[in-house]
Amino acid sequence: MFDAHAHLQDKRLAGREREIESLVLASGISGVCTCGTAPDDWADVEALPACYTFPVYRAFGVHPWYAGALPNEWDETLKDFLLRHPDAAVGEIGLDGIRSTPPADSQYGVFERQLDLAVELNRPVVLHGAKVWGLLLDRLAPYAGKLRGFLLHGFGASRELLQRFLDLGAYVSFGGAVTHPRCVRAREALLAVPDDRLLLETDAPDFFPDDGLPLTPDLNRVNHPANLASVLRHAAELRGIDASTLEAQTEQNARTFFGATSTKND
């Protein structure tokens, strides 16, 4: 299993590396992509592979929640991190409709500057589009043919929008939402993604799955990559296939998308 989207640098997981490692190794997770969210956490993302024996793949980017208060020359700093790590993706980037700030118009420039960097450096892109998937599609479309690849993380829009993204070449990742019956759109979209474009994720430490395994009793609802097993079980049941088949498909798709060929951290 390959966790296509997590945030192992999150402060809620600080000091829990050995507990996380034990659960991940027992679960059979073969790799985790951990995504940066702002300049303040890029150094932590950079350092993560040294904290674990299982493979950790990096992505550096500015999440739209943090697009309104960036330091000068943030984009040059981002480029420096990406150049230091030629296998790193650009992410988590995109547009957001969950929070009222920063307003959408202040997110556009930051998003497009990061897309420009991804094109320039030939890196795959991990995208956030919660509650504004249509707007994300409009802003992404001029870049889609230039990008090495792009992944819609935690997708939850209509099947009609999904098809338009797929027509542009999208990979699509699903997490804990597909374990919850009330998340109808995510579960319906899961059924419509072709086998060769589908990935699975946890978005740890958020989006605890319906039947997930707690990290520790004092962190009962804090998610972690080993809970990808729960996402996999539910996704396989919904798609009507054997879990081992889906595991092999989604792991291969993740490795293709991220260019993840190594089996140990640098």
N, C-alpha and C positions, 0 to 999 in steps of 0.2 A: 504494500500500500504506500502511496505517495501523497502526503498532505500538501496540496497545491497552494494553500494560503493560511498563514498563521502569523502571529506577532510574539515570538518568543522573547523579545526584548521588553515586553510590557512589564511595568513595575509590579503588577499583581503576581507575576511569576518569579520575581527576584528572590534569590536564595532557595529556590525549589528545584534547582537543576538536577540534583541526584534523584529526587522523586520522579520528576518528569522522565529522566533517562530510563529509570527502571521500568516505568509503565510503557514507554515507547518501545524499548527493546523487547519486552514481553509480548507486545501486540503485533510485532512483525512490520512496523513502519520502516520503510527503506529510504525515506528522504522527506525533508520538510523544507518548503520555501517560506522564509520569514521575511515579511515586508516592512520596510521603514515607513514612517508617517510624517516626519518633519526633520529639519536639520538637527534638532536636539537628540534624536535617537539613532542617527546614522552610524555614529561610532559604536554604539551598543550592538547594532546589527552586524557591523564589520567584525566585532570580536566574538560573536556567537559560535561560529564553528569550533573554536577552541574550547568551548564549554561542554561539548557533547561528543560522544563517540559515534552516534548515528549521523549520516550526512545532512548538513544544513546548507541550503542554497540561499543566497542573498538577493534581495531586491531593495533598491533605494529610491525614494520618491517623497513627494509632498502630498499627503492626503488632503482632499478639498476642505476638510474642517479647519485646516491650519494654513490655508492659502491667504488669509487676510492679514497675517502679521509675520512676515518673513524678513530676515536680515538682508542687508545689502549684499549683492553678489551671491545670493543663495544658489543660483543656478550654476555658477562656476564651482562652488563647493560640491554640488551634486555631481557635476561632471568629473571632478577630481576623484570622488568615491567610485564612480563607474569605471573610470580609466584604471584605477588601481585593481579593479576586480572585473576582468573581461568576461567572466561567466555570469555576472549579475544582471538581473532584469531591472526595468524601470517600474517602480510600484511601491506603494499603492497610490495611484493617481486617479483623477477623474472629476466627476461633478456629483454634488450631493443635494438632495431635497429633504433630508430629515431635519436638519437644523436650519434656523432662520439666518444664522450668520456663519461665515461671511456670505453676503448676497451672491447670487449666481454670476452677476456680471464681473465681480472681483475674482471669481474662480477661473474664468475663461483664460485669461492671460497666463496664469500659472500652469494650467492644464496644457495649453498649447505649446508653451515653452518646453515642457517635459516631453511632449510628443516629438518636438523638433530634435531634442537630444537623443531620443530613442531611434529616430531615423538616422541621425548623424552617426551614431555609434553602433547601429545595427543590433539593437537589443529588443527582446520581447517586452511587452507592456502588460501590467496587471491593473485592471480597471475597476473602479468603484462607480456605481451609478444609481444608488438607492433613491427611489422615488422620482428620479428624473432620467429614466432610461431613454426616453424619446429624445430629450435634449442632448444626452450623451451621444446618441446615434448621429444626430445632426452635426455635432462638433467633431466627431471622430471620422465621419465618412471621407472628408478630403485627405486624410492621412492613411486610411486603411490599406490602400494599395502600396504604400511606401514602407509600412512597418514590417519588420521581420515576423511579427505575430502579435496578437492581442488576446487576452483572456478576460472574460467578464466574470468577476468573482461574486459569489453569493447572488446569482441571478434570480430575479423574482418578478419579471414583467410578463406581458402577454405573449402568447405563442406567435402572434402576428409580428410583434417587435423582434422576438427571438429570430424569426426567419430572416428578417432584414439584416440582423447582425450576422447570421450564418452566411448569408449571401456575400457579405464583405470578408469572410474568412475567419470569423470568431471561433475561438475555443470558449467553452462555458463550464464554470465550476459551481458545484452545489455543496452546501454544508448542512448544518443542523436543522435548517428550515424544513428539509424534506422528511425529517423524522416526526414533524408535528402535523397532524391531519388538518389543522386550521390554515396552514400555509398552502392554500390551494394552488396559487399561481406558480409557486416554485415547484410543486409536485407535478403539475401539468407540464411545465417547461422541461422538467427532467425527462419526460417521456418523449419529447420531440427532438432532443439533441442527437445527432448521428453518433454512432459508436466511436468514430475516430476523432470527435471533437469534445468528448466528455471528460471532465476531471472532477475530483472530489477534494473537499477541504474541511477544515474545522473552524477557521477564523479564530483559533484560540488566542486569548483567553475568553472570547465572547461566544455567544450562540451555543450554549450547552445543549447537547442533543437530548431527545425525549428520554432515552434510557441510557444516558452516559454514565461513565465511571467517575466518581469524584476524585479530585487530586488528593485531597486529605479531608478529614472531617471538618477542619476549620476553614477550608476553601471549597465548600460543597458544590457551588455552582460556577466555579472558575474552570473553564474548559482547557483542554490540553490535546496535543496531537494524537495520543492513543485512542481518543474517542472517535477517530476516523473509522474505527471498526463498526461503531454504531451507524454512522452515515452510510457506510458500505452496505450493511445488512438491509437497511431500509430502502436504499436506492435499488439494490438488486431485486428486492421483493416487488417494488413498484414497476420496474422494467420487465419483470417476469423472467429473469435469468438467474443462473447460478452465481453465488457471490464470488467464487473463485474466478469465474469468467470475467465478471465486471472488474475485479481487482486487477487482473492482468491487463485488461483493456485500458483502464484509467491510469495505471502506472506507466504503461508505454506512452500514452498520450502526454502525460506530464513530462516524461523524459524527453520526448520529441519537442515539446513546446519550450522547455527551459534549457534544452541542450545538456541535460543532466546525465553525464556518463560515468562520473567517478563514483566510487563506493566508500570513500572516506574523506574527511575534511582536510582542507589545506591549513 
